[in-house]
Structure formats: structure tokens, C-alpha cells
Amino acid sequence: MGRHMGGACGGRDRTKKGCEAWRGPIWWAGLQVGGPTGSRPVSLLALQRKMAPLRDRVSTLPRLQLLVLLLLPLLLVPQPIAGHGGKYSREKNEPEMAAKRESGEEFRMEKLNQLWEKAKRLHLSPVRLAELHSDLKIQERDELNWKKLKVEGLDGDGEKEAKLVHNLNVILARYGLDGRKDTQTVHSNALNEDTQDELGDPRLEKLWHKAKTSGKFSSEELDKLWREFLHYKEKIHEYNVLLDTLSRAEEGYENLLSPSDMTHIKSDTLASKHSELKDRLRSINQGLDRLRKVSHQGYGPATEFEEPRVIDLWDLAQSANFTEKELESFREELKHFEAKIEKHNHYQKQLEISHQKLKHVESIGDPEHISRNKEKYVLLEEKTKELGYKVKKHLQDLSSRVSRARHNEL
């Protein structure tokens, strides 16, 4: 018994003080073991036999928990049904998901990035580059929308695709990206001493000189009139670009397609472009009549709008098939649109000023001033691009509404 007691009390330490800590009943797993002065001692072998089943149960639980914890991450990770990028993956079957803009690129479509890089090598003005950026953004939006329609089988005859190709060709010609040097045009809202040389049309030069020397215009009104002259010149340029692009497209169709195919295409895409040409020519004639009238009479007190593009839209809307309520709603929308254009014009002017200042600072070579001015220039450039896109998108929507109303009337 002493042997068992010695093991319980700690081996060699058999003093009263050494055993006091162990004395007293210990309740563990329903087994009462007495101390040296307590109940009858139990042999070590009997104690091990009684505790073995409980020890197995207790020691097994942590192992099961550990196994579950190790396997849990594997169970929670989603397993792909098909390999990434396979022909049945989402990336391959949803074009809008596949066309993601890479870091440092302006556009999601590679061909538009290539055009953008080419345009930067042509040394276009900052304002001109910002305008191109807005046009390419519109083109990208339309092409990505078309890809969705194509996946759904909604452009079986290829009419929408042909329109997109035509629009891109117009952009190339407009900014001189088609290799033809005569397609670029002067783009500036600034009024200076030698502006008559920029108009390029004897009729316009004569009207502008007469308006400047008439004494009927304040400096603000002359600036407004100059914007109208520039807008008219750009309309002529756009008409010539559209006419040239359409002519080349027709020649290409005649060389590549059979007569039966040619008839189908002419009745759809090309016919709509000829209709657009007629509308543009009508707008050009109306614009020239307006310039003649304003140059001779000056601006009246009850001018509805000041921006040339808004004036054109309002003139077209008044002759379209709008109800009185629809026309009033369109008038209010044009006011918001004009405010958006004025804000965009402001940022364009600030961008030109910032560009000139940056060039001056770079010629001096002060790194601190260069860094500060370049940062300001980049912010202005991004804001001008953003506003330019909004203006062009809004103009596109308003023009479509007027065009639909006019064609419904016809």
C-alpha cells in the first residue's frame, strides 16, 4: 500500500506536507479515489483499466476536430466546372466580359488603342485629341453593344456592323488617321486677329468681315458669331468627309460583291447614309441663311439659344412632328444641353492655356514647376475628355430623337 501511496504523494516526498496537496476526494469521470487518509486505495492496474475507454473517447475528439479543420478550406473553395478560358467558359461566351481594359490603356478594344497611339504621334492639339478620345469612346460603346446583339443573333443581315464600319471610317477621315492630309480641319474656339484666313471659304470670309466692321456687335457677340462661323465650317467639313467615305464604300461594294448583294446593301445601309447626307446638306443651307441674316441684322433681343449646335437642333425640332408638350420638353432639355456645352468649352480653353504654360515651363527646365504643371494639365485633360464624351453622347441622343420625329412626319 505504501508503494501506491508513494506514487500518489509524489514518490520520495512522503512527508505530511507533501501529501496534504493530494489529500481529499477527487471527482473525475465518475471515479472517486481517496487520499492517504481517505477511502480504500485502488491499484494502479485497476485504475488504468477503468480509465481506458474514457481516455480513448477524450483523445479521439481533438483528432476529429483537427481533421475537419484541415479539410474545411478544401470543401469551401469553389471547383471550376471547366478550365479557365475554355470554350465553354464565361470569358469566351460573353464578349463584354472578355473585353477588359488593360492597365495603362485608354480603351478596352485593341484596335482603338492603336488608333489612339497613332493620333498622339500626329501631334494633334490637346483639344483635338480630347475630341478624338470622345469619338472613340462613343465608337467603343456602340461596338461593344453590337457584340452583345451579335451573340444573341440580332444582326443577321450585318446592317449594324456595316454602320459601325462606316462610322469608324468617318472618324479616321475626320482626324486625318486615314493617311489623307487634306481631311484635317482647324479646330479652335478662340477669336484672334487673323481668323478670316481660317474660314477657307470666300463667302464666309466676306460675311465675317462685314459683321466685324458693321459696329452692330459687341465683343461678346462677335465671339458668339465667330463660333457660329466655325460651326458652319465644321458642318461643311463633316459633310465632305461623309460624302467621301460613302463614295469609297460604294466603290468597294461594287468591286467585291455581286449585283444581288449590292442591291440589298444599297437598300439598307447605303440608303440610310444617303438620307443622312441630304439632312446634312439641308442643315448647311439653313446655317448659311442664318449667318447671312445675323451678319446683316445683328442678334435680336429674343434669342432662344446661343450655342450653334443647340440652335441647329432647335430649328430642326420646330419643324419636326412634335406635339406642343413634347416640343416644350425638348426645349428644356436643350437648355441643359447648352449648359453642358458651355462647361465643356470652358474646360477646352483651360486645357489650351495649361498646355501652353506647360510647354513654357518645360523650356525653362525647372523640375518642380514641370511636375506641378503636368499634374494640373493631366487633370484638365481627363476632365475635358469626360465632358466631351457626355456632350457627344447627349448630342447623339437628341439628334436621334429629332431625326425620328422628322422621318415619322415624312
Secondary structure, DSSP 8 states (H G I E B T S, - for coil): -HHHHHHHHTTT--SHHHHHTT-S-EEETTEEE--TTSS----HHHHHHHHHHHHHHHHHHHHHHHHHHHHHHHHHS---SS-TT-TTSHHHH-HHHH----TT-S-SSHHHHHHHHHHHHTT--HHHHHHHHHHHHHHHHHHHHHHHHHHTT--TT-HHHHHHHHHHHHHHHHTTTTS-GGG---------TTTHHHH--HHHHHHHHHHHHHS---HHHHHHHHHHHHHHHHHHHHHHHHHHHHHHHHHHHHHHS-HHHHHHHIIIIIHHHHHHHHHHHHHHHHHHHHHHHHHHH---TT-S--SHHHHHHHHHHHTSS--HHHHHHHHHHHHHHHHHHHHHHHHHHHHHHHHHHHHHHHHHT-HHHHHHHHHHHHHHHHHHHHHHHHHHHHHHHHHHHHHHHHHHH-
